[in-house]
Amino acid sequence: MAAISFVIQYKNKKKESITQLQQQHVLHQKELLATQIEIQTQTMQHIGREIHDNVGQKLTLASLYTQQLAFENEALPISNKITGIGELINDALSELRHLSKSLTDDHIDTNDISILLKEEFAKIEVLKKYKLNLKVDFESIPLNYQAKSLLLRVVQEFIQNSIKHASCKTISATLVKNGKQLTLTLNDDGKGFNAEKLAEKGIGLSNIKKRIALIGGSYYMESKEGDGTKLTIEISI
């Protein structure tokens, strides 16, 4: 009887363990999906701004110049304006093509993390308000979709926090490959914060911690009031 009881207990524990693993897998997939949706939302917001601020303005100018041609008879000025209209339309088409590429589902999957980071920094560079530094010590590196999307989202969060809360002038990122380890370091020269108090409240760090844990990585946040913020992320590749 004791042997039978032991077997039953063993089977029950094994069943509980399998159930827990299944639940963890489902939770993991939900968190990955949530992150993917966040990235898509961020991308759509950027595209909306680009269409309104850049493409829309260029096409509006082209339309105004075209309307003016109906009231002008001088050949040379009209010729110059037609050339200008053509340039505006070509610029708008070029920007639309670039935006359409970022809408494709496989954009993250088919591009290296270094390219994705360059694109993210390019979005901020358009604002012309911050000095941006990005250094990558390799041409390409094999990372799966989950790792790239999660790293990209953490970078987006760090940049947005630096812009909104840090009152910084410079934002920097360094991506280094050392053997089978990838290290991403993010810095800003903003006003910083008390890292210990922030950690106690769990504000701002929980999302980063959760996302890095999803890809089996580790992170370390350093910040002092008046001395900027530094975030270091390490993952195995």
C-alpha positions as CSV (number, residue, x, y, z in Angstrom):
1,M,0.0,0.0,0.0
2,A,2.8,2.4,0.9
3,A,4.4,1.8,-2.6
4,I,1.1,2.5,-4.3
5,S,0.6,5.7,-2.2
6,F,4.1,6.8,-3.2
7,V,3.4,6.2,-6.9
8,I,0.2,8.2,-6.7
9,Q,1.9,11.1,-4.9
10,Y,4.7,11.1,-7.5
11,K,2.2,11.2,-10.4
12,N,0.2,14.0,-8.8
13,K,3.4,16.1,-8.2
14,K,4.5,15.4,-11.8
15,K,1.1,16.4,-13.1
16,E,1.2,19.6,-11.0
17,S,4.7,20.4,-12.3
18,I,3.5,20.0,-15.9
19,T,0.5,22.2,-15.2
20,Q,2.8,24.9,-13.8
21,L,5.1,24.7,-16.8
22,Q,2.1,25.0,-19.1
23,Q,0.8,28.0,-17.2
24,Q,4.2,29.7,-17.3
25,H,4.4,29.1,-21.0
26,V,1.0,30.7,-21.6
27,L,2.0,33.7,-19.4
28,H,5.3,34.0,-21.3
29,Q,3.4,34.0,-24.6
30,K,0.9,36.6,-23.4
31,E,3.7,38.9,-22.2
32,L,5.5,38.6,-25.5
33,L,2.3,39.4,-27.4
34,A,1.7,42.4,-25.1
35,T,5.2,43.7,-25.9
36,Q,4.7,43.2,-29.6
37,I,1.4,45.2,-29.5
38,E,3.3,48.0,-27.6
39,I,5.9,48.1,-30.3
40,Q,3.3,48.2,-33.0
41,T,1.5,51.1,-31.2
42,Q,4.7,53.0,-30.9
43,T,5.4,52.5,-34.6
44,M,1.9,53.6,-35.6
45,Q,2.2,56.8,-33.5
46,H,5.5,57.6,-35.2
47,I,4.1,57.0,-38.6
48,G,1.1,59.2,-37.8
49,R,3.5,62.0,-36.8
50,E,5.6,61.5,-39.9
51,I,2.7,61.6,-42.3
52,H,1.3,64.7,-40.6
53,D,4.5,66.7,-40.1
54,N,6.6,65.7,-43.1
55,V,4.7,64.0,-45.9
56,G,1.5,66.1,-45.4
57,Q,3.4,69.4,-45.3
58,K,5.4,68.5,-48.5
59,L,2.2,67.6,-50.4
60,T,0.4,70.7,-49.1
61,L,3.2,72.9,-50.4
62,A,3.2,71.0,-53.8
63,S,-0.6,71.6,-54.0
64,L,-0.2,75.4,-53.2
65,Y,2.5,75.8,-55.8
66,T,0.4,74.0,-58.4
67,Q,-2.6,76.3,-57.7
68,Q,-0.3,79.3,-58.2
69,L,0.7,78.2,-61.6
70,A,-2.9,78.8,-62.8
71,F,-2.4,82.5,-62.2
72,E,1.1,83.0,-63.6
73,N,2.2,83.5,-67.1
74,E,6.0,84.0,-66.9
75,A,7.8,81.0,-68.4
76,L,11.0,80.9,-66.3
77,P,9.4,81.3,-62.8
78,I,6.8,78.7,-63.7
79,S,9.5,76.3,-64.9
80,N,11.4,76.7,-61.6
81,K,8.3,76.1,-59.6
82,I,7.4,73.0,-61.6
83,T,10.9,71.6,-60.7
84,G,10.3,72.5,-57.1
85,I,6.9,70.7,-57.1
86,G,8.5,67.6,-58.6
87,E,11.2,67.6,-55.9
88,L,8.6,67.9,-53.1
89,I,6.5,65.1,-54.5
90,N,9.5,62.8,-54.9
91,D,10.6,63.6,-51.3
92,A,7.1,62.8,-50.1
93,L,7.0,59.5,-52.0
94,S,10.4,58.5,-50.7
95,E,9.2,59.1,-47.1
96,L,6.0,57.1,-47.7
97,R,8.0,54.2,-49.0
98,H,10.2,54.2,-45.9
99,L,7.1,54.3,-43.7
100,S,5.5,51.5,-45.6
101,K,8.5,49.3,-44.9
102,S,8.2,49.8,-41.2
103,L,4.6,48.6,-41.3
104,T,5.4,45.2,-42.5
105,D,5.1,42.4,-40.0
106,D,8.6,41.0,-40.7
107,H,10.5,44.3,-40.3
108,I,11.9,43.3,-36.9
109,D,12.4,39.7,-37.9
110,T,14.4,40.5,-41.0
111,N,16.6,43.3,-39.7
112,D,19.5,43.2,-37.4
113,I,19.3,44.7,-34.0
114,S,21.9,47.3,-34.9
115,I,19.7,48.5,-37.8
116,L,16.6,48.6,-35.6
117,L,18.4,50.7,-33.1
118,K,19.7,53.1,-35.8
119,E,16.2,53.6,-37.0
120,E,14.9,54.3,-33.5
121,F,17.6,56.9,-32.9
122,A,16.9,58.4,-36.3
123,K,13.3,59.0,-35.2
124,I,14.5,61.1,-32.3
125,E,17.2,62.8,-34.4
126,V,14.5,64.4,-36.5
127,L,13.4,66.5,-33.4
128,K,16.8,68.2,-33.5
129,K,16.6,68.8,-29.7
130,Y,19.1,66.1,-28.4
131,K,22.6,65.0,-29.1
132,L,22.4,61.3,-29.9
133,N,25.3,58.8,-29.8
134,L,24.9,55.2,-31.0
135,K,27.9,52.8,-31.1
136,V,27.7,49.2,-32.3
137,D,30.9,47.1,-32.4
138,F,29.6,44.5,-35.0
139,E,27.9,44.4,-38.3
140,S,25.3,41.7,-37.5
141,I,24.4,39.3,-34.8
142,P,21.9,36.4,-34.7
143,L,19.0,37.2,-32.4
144,N,15.5,35.8,-32.6
145,Y,12.4,37.9,-33.0
146,Q,11.5,37.9,-29.3
147,A,15.0,39.1,-28.2
148,K,15.0,41.9,-30.8
149,S,11.5,43.1,-30.1
150,L,12.0,43.1,-26.3
151,L,15.3,44.9,-26.5
152,L,13.8,47.4,-28.9
153,R,10.9,48.1,-26.5
154,V,13.3,48.6,-23.6
155,V,15.3,51.1,-25.7
156,Q,12.0,52.9,-26.6
157,E,11.0,53.2,-23.0
158,F,14.4,54.5,-21.9
159,I,14.5,57.1,-24.6
160,Q,10.9,58.2,-23.9
161,N,11.6,58.5,-20.2
162,S,14.8,60.4,-20.9
163,I,12.9,62.9,-23.1
164,K,9.8,63.2,-20.8
165,H,11.3,63.2,-17.3
166,A,15.1,63.6,-17.4
167,S,15.4,67.0,-19.1
168,C,18.5,65.6,-20.8
169,K,20.6,67.0,-23.7
170,T,22.4,63.8,-24.7
171,I,21.1,60.2,-25.1
172,S,23.7,57.4,-25.8
173,A,23.6,53.7,-26.5
174,T,26.4,51.2,-26.9
175,L,25.9,47.6,-28.1
176,V,28.9,45.3,-27.6
177,K,29.3,41.6,-28.3
178,N,31.8,39.7,-26.1
179,G,31.9,36.0,-26.9
180,K,28.4,34.7,-26.3
181,Q,27.3,37.7,-24.4
182,L,25.6,40.8,-25.7
183,T,25.7,44.0,-23.6
184,L,23.5,47.0,-24.3
185,T,24.3,50.2,-22.3
186,L,21.9,53.2,-22.4
187,N,22.8,56.6,-20.9
188,D,21.4,60.0,-20.5
189,D,22.9,63.2,-19.0
190,G,19.6,64.3,-17.4
191,K,18.6,65.2,-13.8
192,G,18.6,61.5,-12.6
193,F,16.8,60.2,-9.7
194,N,17.2,58.3,-6.4
195,A,17.5,54.7,-7.7
196,E,16.8,53.2,-4.2
197,K,13.5,55.0,-3.7
198,L,12.4,54.2,-7.2
199,A,13.2,50.5,-6.7
200,E,11.3,50.4,-3.5
201,K,8.1,51.7,-5.2
202,G,8.7,49.6,-8.3
203,I,8.0,52.6,-10.5
204,G,9.4,52.4,-14.0
205,L,11.6,49.3,-13.4
206,S,9.0,46.5,-13.3
207,N,8.4,46.6,-17.1
208,I,12.1,46.6,-17.9
209,K,12.8,43.8,-15.4
210,K,9.9,41.7,-16.8
211,R,11.0,42.1,-20.4
212,I,14.6,41.3,-19.8
213,A,13.7,38.3,-17.7
214,L,11.6,37.0,-20.7
215,I,14.7,36.6,-22.8
216,G,16.8,35.2,-19.9
217,G,18.9,38.4,-19.4
218,S,19.9,40.6,-16.6
219,Y,19.9,44.4,-16.1
220,Y,21.4,47.0,-13.8
221,M,20.1,50.6,-13.4
222,E,22.4,53.3,-12.0
223,S,21.2,56.9,-11.3
224,K,21.9,59.7,-9.0
225,E,20.0,63.0,-8.7
226,G,21.7,65.5,-10.9
227,D,24.0,62.9,-12.5
228,G,22.0,61.2,-15.3
229,T,20.9,57.6,-15.7
230,K,22.6,54.5,-16.9
231,L,20.9,51.2,-17.8
232,T,23.0,48.1,-18.6
233,I,21.4,45.0,-20.1
234,E,23.2,41.6,-20.6
235,I,21.8,38.7,-22.5
236,S,23.3,35.4,-23.8
237,I,23.4,34.8,-27.5
